[in-house]
Amino acid sequence: MLCYTYALQIASTHTNTEELKMDKRFTGALSITQAMTYLGDIGRTKIYELIRRGELEVLRIDSKPIIMVEECEEFLARQRNQCND
């Protein structure tokens, strides 16, 4: 719960995703909670749905799921392209 609360505090200090990208805590590998914030404060159920559908690739370190920032960027680009079609 502490990690989730911390992520919410981080997210509340930024007004948009661009500021989150510049925050050094959101580089490289992201936890599920960080990825939720990075992708626009989406819910936990939604992020696991995206993972299950193969729209987000997850790596695992031991049993901990990790999402790379590049993966989030690619997902957002795909979403942007769908909106423009």
Sequence and secondary structure as in RCSB ss.txt:
>XXXX:A:sequence
MLCYTYALQIASTHTNTEELKMDKRFTGALSITQAMTYLGDIGRTKIYELIRRGELEVLRIDSKPIIMVEECEEF
LARQRNQCND
>XXXX:A:secstr
 HHHHHHHHHHHT SSHHHHHHSGGGSSEE HHHHHHHTTS  HHHHHHHHHTTSS  EEETTEEEEEHHHHHHH
HHHHHHHHH 
